[in-house]
Amino acid sequence: FIGVVRAHCHALTSLSRPEFHHFTFANKPMYRFAQRTCISFGKLRFSNLLKLSDYRRVSSLARFRRAPTRAFCAKAEEKVIDAEAEPIVSERIDDDIDLDNFDEKAEMKATPEATEKAGGSRESMGFQAETRRILDIVANSLYTEKEVFLRELISNASDALEKARYQRNTDGSLSDPEKEFEIHIVCDKEKNQLIIQDFGIGMSREELIKNLGTIARSGSKEFIKTIDKVGSSEVTDNIIGQFGVGFYSVFMVADKVEVYSKSASTAEGKAHHWTSTGDGNFEVSEADGVSRGTKIIMHLKEEEKKYSDKYSLEEIIDRYSNFVGFPIYLNGRKLNTVQAIWTRSKGEVTKEEHEEFYRYISSSYDSPRYTLHFSSDVPIQISSIFYVPETHTEKYGMARMEPGVSLYSRKVLITPKSKKLLPDWLRFVKGVVDSEDIPLNISRESMQDSALIAKMNNVLTKKLIAYFADEAKKDPIKFLDFHNEFHIFLKEGVCTDFTNKEKIARLLRFETSQEEEDGKAKMQSLDDYVSRMKIGQKAIYYLSAPNRESALESPYMETFKKNGTEVLFSYQPIDEFVMKNLGNFNGRKLVSIESSEAAKEHEGTKEKSESPIGEDLVKYFTNALASKVSNVTVTDRLVDSPAVIVDHQSSHYRKTMQLMEQKKLSMPKQKLEINPDHDIMKKLHTIRDTNPEIAQLVADQVFDNALMAADILDNPRTMLPRLNNILTHAMQAESSS
């Protein structure tokens, strides 16, 4: 392993600067991993490759993905790197290169000064016995992930700012009017503290006791009830809190919590200090030096030190709260720079904004080939944006992709990469879905109403299918390029989504036996095929084959070519399962031309063979191949071939079953159809009694040839001794003559 990593480190020195940037500095975690690797092995130091200004640009790219790579490359100076030289690095990575302090693009603000000080007499109060028990449940059992506490506190701060903005807009009275509507987060590793401060509505002494001393009392819910009476829906849409338990999630990571708060009301001049260790008691006292709003100081538990690390906090904020409607500053640096563009009308969002947002949510560097900006109020309020990437990773044999769409409620992440919003076959789609109406459980980590979730899934799936169908009509060439890249997912949808399988099937494209004027095959839809069906044609016919040449030369095609009946060609292993699962399309049955049912299509178009040898050959093959065939019949479907196998297991099915069972499958007895008008059959009829040994060889070979035409002959090498024997007899006969 060490040797491999060393080799990668040395390989970095040979990359061009754009390649180096793309693979090493695509995101900050990769940068830090690469830097740690090089520090550990002492063979390469990145600071020898890039100047300080380049680090700044890299940092900007890592966070916002919008600084152009070309500008980055243009400003970088070429330097010769001595990979064997001893690097000069500090013991700590953060001392060697601090991405936060080197970011040119980030908006910086001074961290609010810590001027708060508790004073006056302290009044100690206790939670009720029932409340203590609920507090213990909230702190230890309610949430799946401890990191969610940060999402809850930021949501509370956002609500407080929204209330303050409403108060300013309605009556104009607001204490400390110079304070902007912002959320500031400060972490201190040395003190093992985390501080969250907002300049929002704040709380009076009574509100502190009422809101923080009573679990499940939601101040936001009370606020919504109040403003609903005056009909201000725009404000209520931005309020996040619902249950009144989010604050107490802080005790999952902190053993002591202090809250300084000052009401935004100009009539309330005093500020107060609230503190608790989560053991059932809290203290309230007056405080000095407090700005409008609320400041929460968390004294973290020893085992939760990671929440005083700025990189960990940035990752959590980026995941859950990046789209909160107010600026969030971490140690003075603004984090949430990407807007929640799904909340805006479709016409307001530019192509550049879509590209930036797509790259942000997908962690990609390509541009979306399709963009669907969709909103709905019935049957449930939905705001969503979906993107189709340029490519996907599953085609390279990599692991199955995770769902690409996340669920938000009022711009706060509820479920990342949700498995319930879209069916699994649409996992290649990236995007967000936001709904203000979804019923959340009390931890706000999942939805409660499974029927409503299913309805949302149904609405979104149908919308995406309809969108793809419209795009196929608008720009067939662009859609064909999309189909060639993502057809495997569409075919999976036909096999798994029984409700929408026929609609999905309309998006599929196949080659057919029809040729264009330039001699090239054109990809056709099932609707195209149906529109060209001959009058009286009984079914939609298809043939599974490795490629077009094999399909056209197949003996099963003989009667269809002769009668001018078009046949769909499918070349992928999954296509056989697609056709079987689809079954019918537009009221017409899908039939494989390798089946006996396909022979009915051209009944009566060829004179029935009246050859007297037909019955004799049927009896002969039945006896000669008794261990290999279950039924032998005469057919008129063949022109240039002596025999075919019908109603057999497809080669794709057999290969799949062999992989699943990890063993060779036995060959079942087959149905054989013979053409008594073929020269081989006529000659076989002649020698079956006079030279039974050669006749048996020919019969076996005819059967194996039919298996090979059906692509179900497991081991063609077994034919070699027989073929050599037949050749020997042929040469002897030639010498005798």
N, C-alpha and C positions, 0 to 999 in steps of 0.2 A: 504493500500500500504506500509506504514511504517513497519507494522508487517511482511509483506512478505519479504521485503528487509532485515530486521533484521534476519529473519529465514535463508535467504540465506547466510548472513554473518557468522552466527553461523555454518551453514552447511559446510562452507569452512574449518573450523578447523578439521573436521573429514575426509577430503579427504587425500588420500595418496599423496606423493609429486609429482609423475608423473601426477596424476589426477588434482592436484592443478595447476600445470604448464599448462596443456593442456587447462583447462577451464578458467583460470584467465589471463595467460600471453601469450596466443596464438598470440595476436597482441597488439600493444601499445595502441590503443584506448580503448580496453577492459580493459587493465591494469589501465589506467587512470580513467576510469569509476568506476572500482571496488575500486580503492584507494579513489576516491572522496566519494563513498558510505560509506566506512568505516570511513573516517574522519568525515563525516556528522553525523553519528550515534554514533561515539565514542565507538564502541564495539570491534573493531579488528584493529590492526595495522600490515600491511604486513611486516614492517621492524622488527617486533618481530619474524616473521617466517623465514625470509631469511637474510643472511648476505650480506655485500656489494659486495663480489665476485659473489654471486648468482644474484644480480641485474644486474651486468655487463653481465653475461651470458644470462639473460632474455632479456636484451636490444638487444644483438646480435641476439637472436632468433627472436625477434619482427621485426627486420629490414631485416635480410637476410635469415631467416628460414633455417639456415644450421648448427648451433651448435647442436650437438646431445643431445637429451633429457637425455640419460643415463648419460652422463658426467655431465650434470647439476644436476641430482639427486645424483650422487656419491659424489659430492663436498659439497652438502648441508648438514648441520648438523641438526639432529633432535632436536627440541626444544619444550618444553611444552608451550602452549599458554594459557594465562588466558584471555578468551573472555570477562570477566566482568571487567578486569582491566582498569583503565583510561589510554588511549593512550597519548603518548607525541608526538605531531605532530606540525609542524609549521603551520602558517596561510595559507601560499601559498604552493601549491603542488610542484611547481618547486624547492622550497627551501628544501622540505622534501626529494625528490628523483629526481635527474636530469638524465634522461636516456641518454641524449647526452654525458655527461661527464663521464658516467660509462661504455661506450661501449668499450670493449677490442678489438673487431674485427675490428672496423672502422678505416680507414686510416685517420690520423689527420695531418693537416698542419697549420702552423701559418697564421693567417689572414694578408693579405697584409697591410702594414702600410699606414696610410693616410698622405702622404707627399705632395699631390697636393695643389697648391695654385695659384689662379688667379692673374695675375699682368698685368702691362702695361695699355695702354688706351683701353677702352671698345668701341666697335663699335656696335651701335644699328641698327637693321634692322627689317623690317616688312614683314610678309607674304602678298601676294597679296590678294585682296578682295575675289576672288574665292577660294583661298587656305584656307583662314580663315573659309569659310563655309564648305569646305571639312574636315578641322581639327575638326570642331564641330561635323560633322557626324561620323567621325572615333572615336572620343572620347566618343560619347554618344549614337550612334545608330547602329554601324556596328557589334559589338560583342554581342553574347547572354549572355555570362558570363564574368564578370569583371576579374576573375582570369586568363583568357586567356592571359592577358598582360604579365604574367611571361613566359609563353610558347613562346610568340613572341620575347621577349628580349633574352631569352636563345638561341633561334634559330638564332637570329642575331649574338650573340656572337660565336656560333658554326661556322657560315659562315665566320666570321672574322678570326677565328683560322685556318679554312681550307685554306683560302687565304694566310695566313702567312706561313703555312706549304708548300704550293705550291711554294711560292716565295723562301723559303729557299732551296727547292729541285731543283729549276730551275737555280737560279743564285747565291745562297749561301749568298747573302747579306741580313742581318736582324739586325735591331737595338736591343739592349739589348738581345743578343743571349742566355744569361744565363736564361732568363725567359722561363718557360715551358708552353706548350699549355694547359691552364687550364681556367676554369670559376670559379670565386669566388663570392659568394653571402653573404652579411653581413646584418643582421637586427638589429636595435637598437630601443627597445621599448621606452626608455626614450626620445630619440630625435624624435621618430615616423618617422624613416628613413629606407629606403631600398636601398642597394647599390649592383650593379651588375658590375663586372669587368672582362674583358678578356685580355689576352696577345696576341691578334691577330694582324691583319693587321693595325689597327688604321686608323686615318684620318688626312690629312693635313688641313690647314685653308680653302682652297678652297673646299676640299671634305666635310668638316663639313657644310659649307654654302650650297653646292650643294645637299648633301644627306639628311641633316636634315631640310634644309630650303625649300625643294621642296617635297611636298607630292606625293606619287605614283611614285617616281623615285627609282627604285630598283638598288642599287649598285651591288647586287649579280647577277642580270640579266645581267648587263653590263659585269661583270666578266666572266660569262658563255659564252657570245658571243665572248669574247676575246680568251679564252682558247679553245673554239670549233674549232678555226682556226688551232690550233696545234694538235687537236685530243686527248686531255686528258680527256677521258670519265670517268675515275675513280674519278677524282676531281669533275666533274660536278654532278656525282651521289650523292655526299655528301653535295652539296649545297642545303639549304632548302628554302631560301627566293625567292619570285616570284613577289610580288606586290608593295613593297616599302611603305607599310602603317603600318606594325607591330609596329614600334617604337612609333608611335603616340598613340597606345593603352595605353601607360603609363599615359596619361592625364585622363584616366578613374578613376585612383586611386590617382594621385598626383596633387597638385596644383602648384608645382614648380619642375622643372627638371634641373639638372646640368649635363653636359657631359664634362669630361676631356679626351682628346685623343692625342695620339702621333703616328705618322706614323711609320710603320715598315721599311720604306725606310731609309737607312743609309745617304742618301743625304739630308733628311729632319730632321734637328736637333731640330726644335722648336716644342713645344707642345701648345695646345690651349684649351680654356675653352668656352663652349657654354651653354647658360642658357635661359630658357623660362618659362613663366607661362601658356602657352597655350592660351593666349588672342589675339594672332595675331602678337606678336613681339618677337624677340630673340636678344640676345647680344653675341658677340664673342670677345674674348681677348686672349692674350698670357698667358701661365701658366708655372709654374716651378714645379719640383719634380714629373713629370709624367712619368710613365713607358710606354713601348711599349704597344699599344692596346687602349682600350676604357674603361672608368669608368663612369657609370651612377649613379647619386645620386638622389633618389626620395624623396621629402618631401611630405609625404603622407597626404591626406585629413583627417580631424578629424574623419569622419565617416568610414574611411578605415583603422583603426588602426590594424585590424586583419592581414594585410599584413606585419606587423613588428613582428609578432609572428612566431617563428621558427617552431612550430608544424604545423601551417597552411601552411607555405611555403613548408615544407617537403612533406606534403600531395599533394600539387599542383604539385611540381616537380616530385614526384613519379608517379603521374597520367599521366602527359603530356610529360615530357622530360627525363625520366629515361634512355632512350636508345640513347641519344645524344652521338656522338662519341668521346667526350672529357670529362675529369673528371670535375665534378661539386662539389664544396665544399660549404657547408652552415655553416657559423661561424667556418670555419676551419675543418669541418668534411665531408669526402667524402660521397656522397649520391648514385650516380649511379654505383652500383657494379655488377648488373646483366647485362649481355651482350645481345645485339640484335642477338641472335643465328640464327634467321631466315635468316639473310643476308649471312650466311656461307653455304658452300655446305653440303649436307646431311651427307656425310661420315666423316666430320670433327667434328660433334657434338656427344659427348658421351652420354650414357644413364644417367649418373649422372647429366650432364648439362641439359638434357631434364627434369629430375625430379625437379631440382631446379627452372628452368624457369616455369614449369607447376604450381608449388606451389606458385610461385610469382604472376603470372597473375590470378590465380584462388582463391588465399587466402585459399588454402586447405593444408591438411597434408597427404593425401593419395598419391599414385603413379598412373600415368596414365596407364590404361589398354591397350590403343592403342595410337600410335603416328604417325601422317602423316606429313612429311616434304615435302612440295610441292612448286615447282617454275615453272613459265611458262612465255614465252615471247609473245605468240599468244593466243587470239586476243589482250591481254593487258598484260603488264609486271606485274607479281605477284610474291611475295615471301611470303610464309605463313607457319605456323605451326598450326596443330590442335591436340587436345588431347581429349580422351574420359576418363572421371573420373571413379573411381571404383563404385560410386553410385550417386544418385541424391536425392534431398529433396522433390520433389513432391509426392513421394510414401508415405511420412509420413503425407500427408494432408496439407503440408505447401503451401504458395502462389505460383502461377505460376512463374517459374524461368525467369529471364531476359536473353536475348541473351548473350552468353559467348564469342563472338569473337569481337575484337576491330579493327578498321581501323587505320592504320598508313600510313604516307607518308614521305619517307626518314627518318624513325625511330622516327618521331614526331607524337604523338597521334592526330588524326583528329576527330574520332567519337568513344567514348567508348561504348562498348556493342551495336554495330550497329545492327539495326533491318533489314537492307537492304542487308547485305552481304550474309546471309544464310536464307532459309525459316524458319518459326517459329518452325517447328517440329524438327529442328536440334539445338534447343536452349541448349541442354545438352552438346554440343561440346564447349570446351574452346580453345582459341587460338588467333592468330594475323594474320592480312593480311596487307601487306605493298605493295604499288604500287607507283612508281615514275611517272606514266603516267596519273593518275586520274586527271580530271579537277576539281579544287577546286574553291569554291566561294572566294571572296576577303578576307573574314574573316578566311578562311581556317578551317571552322567548319563543312563543308559538301561538297558533290560532286554536280556538276552542271548537268552533262549529265545523265539523267535518263535511257536512252537506254543503255549506257555503264555500268551503275550500274546493270541493269537487266542481261546484258551479263556476267558480273563478277559473279553474283549470280548463273547463270546457270552453268558456268564453275566449280565453287567451289562445287556446289551441286552434279553434276555428278561425280566429282572426289572423293568425300567422299563416295557416293553410290558404285562406282566401287571399292574403297579401302575396304569397308566392305565386298563386295562380294568376293574379293580375300582372305581376312582374313578368311572367312567362309570355303573356300576350303583348305587353309593352315593348319588351326587348328580348326576343327569343334567343339571340346569340349570347347575350349576357347571362340569361337564365341557363342556357346549356352549359356554360362555363361553371356556374354554380352547381348544376346537376352533376357534372363530371367530378366535382370535388366532394360533394356531400350526398351522393346517391345512396350510399350504404345506410345512412340514417333514415332516408325516406323509405327505403325497402324494409328497414327494421320497423318503421311505423306501420307499414301495411301488415306485417306479421304480428304486431303486438297491440295496435290501437284498433280494436274491432269496431268502435263507433265511427271512426273517421277513415277507415281503410280505403274506401272507394274514392274519397276526395283526395287522399294522399296519392293513390294510384294514378290520378290524373296528372300528377307532377312528374311521374316517371317517364323516361325516354328510352327507346329501344331502336336498334337497327332492325330492318325487315328485309325480306327477300326482294323487295322492290328496289330498283336502282334508279338513280337520278340520271339526267341527260349526260353529265360529265363522267358517268361511270362510278361515282362514289356513292356510298350508302349514306343516307341521311337519318339522323336520330328522329324518331317519330314518337308521338304520344299515343296512348290508347284511344283517345278521341279521334286522332288522325286516322288510325287504323280502321275504327268503326265507320268513319265517314266514307271510306273507300271500299267497304265490304260489298261483295257481289250480291245481287238480288237473290234471295233464297239461301244465302250462306248460313249454315247452321250454328257456327260458333266462332270464337276468336282462337286462332291456332298459333301455337308457339313451339319452338324447338330449343332445347338446351344443348349447347355445343361449346368447345373450347374457343373457337374463333369463327369468323365469317366464312373462311375457306372451307373449314370442316363442315359447317352447316350446309353450305350450298352443295357439297359433294355427298351429303348423307343420303343413303337409300330411302330414308323416310320422306325426302323432299321430291322424289321422282314424280309421283302422281300430282303433287301440288304445283310443281313447275309445269307439268304437261297441261294442267287445267287452268293455269294462271291465277291460282289462289294464293293470296299474300300470307306470309308466315312471319311472326315475330321471332327474332333471334335473341336469346339470353346467354350471356357469356360468364356471368358470375355465379359462384356456388350458391349464393343466397337466393338467386333468381328462381330456382326450383321451388323453394319454400314460399317465396312471394306469390307465385302463381297458384300454388296449392291453397294458401291462406286466403287469397283474394277470391278464388272460386268463380265468381261472376263479376262482370263489369257492364254497366249500362244495360242490364237485363239479358246479357249474352254470356254463355258459359265459356270459360277458358279451357281449352283442350290441348294436351300435348299431342303432336303428330306421331309420337312414338307409341301411342295407345291404339288399341283396336277400335275404339270409338271414332277415331279420326278417319278410318276407312269408309265410314258411312257418308262422309261429305261428298264423295265422288261416285257413289253407287249409281250404276246405270249409265255412266259416261264412257265406260269401256265394255266391250262385249265380253260376256262371261266366258271364261276359258272352257271349251268343250273337249279339251284334251283327255283322251281315255286313260292317260297315265297318272292323272291327278290323284285318284283314290289309291292307286297302287303305291305312289310315292308317300302318301299320308301314312299308309300302313307300314311302309318300310322305315320311314323316319321314326315312327312311334316305337318300333321294335329296336332299331339300331341305336337310338338315343334314349332308351327307356329310363336310364338313371339321370338324364339331364333335362328332359322335357316333360311337361305335364299335359300339353295339348299341342296337336299339329293340325293346321288347317290350310286350305288353298286360298290364296289371296289374288285380287286383281289390282292391288295398289302398286305393284312393282313393275318396272319396265326393264331396267338394266341390271338388277340384282337378283340372285337366286332365292334369297330368304332374308327375313328380318325377325328380330325378337320384339314382342309387343307386351304392353302392360307390365313392364319390369320396374324394379327399383332403379332410380336414377343413380348415376355414378357419384354425383355430389352427395346424395343421401347415404350411400354405402360408405364413402370416405369419411363422412361426418360420424357415422355410427362406429366405424372402426377406431376413430380417434377417441370417441367417448368411452368405448369399452376396452380400448387398449389391447385388442386382439383381432385376428383375421376372421372375417365373417364367412360362413359357409355359403356357397352359391345355391340358392333355391332352384327348384325346377322351373323352367321357362316355357312361355307360350311361343311357339314357332309358326310363322306363316311362310309358306313356300310358293314359288312362282314356277309352275310346271312348264311354262313356255320358254324358260331359259335354257340355253344350250347345255349347261352343266347338268341340269335336271334331266333333260332328255337322254344324255349320255349315261347318267347314273342309272336311269331306269333300264337301260340296255345291259349294263354290266353287273347289275345287282345279283343276278343268278349265276352268270358265267365267271365272274371274278369278284367274289364276295369280299376278299381281303382288301382290294383297292377301293371297292365301293364303300367299305366301312371307313377307310381313311378319308375319302372324299366327304362322306356324311359328317364325320367329326370336324373336318376342316370348314365345311359350309356352316356348321353350327358356331364354331369359334369365330369365323368371319362375321357372323351376325352379332355375336357378343361384342366384338371389337367395334362394329359400326354403332352399337348402342353404348359404347364406352364403359362397359361393365366387365371386361375381361381383366381379371386381377393380375395375372402374370402371363403376358404374351410369350415369354420364353418357353413355356411348356409346349408351344406349337412347333418348336424348331426340329425335334426328332421326326415328327410327323411330316413336316414340310420336306425334310431331307429324304425321307422314305418315298414321298410322292414324286420328288424330282428324280430319284433313282429309277423308279418304275417308268417315269416318262422317258428318260434317256434309254432305258432298255427297250421300250416299245419303239423308239425312233431307230435304234440300231437294228432291230428285227425287221422293220419295214424297209 
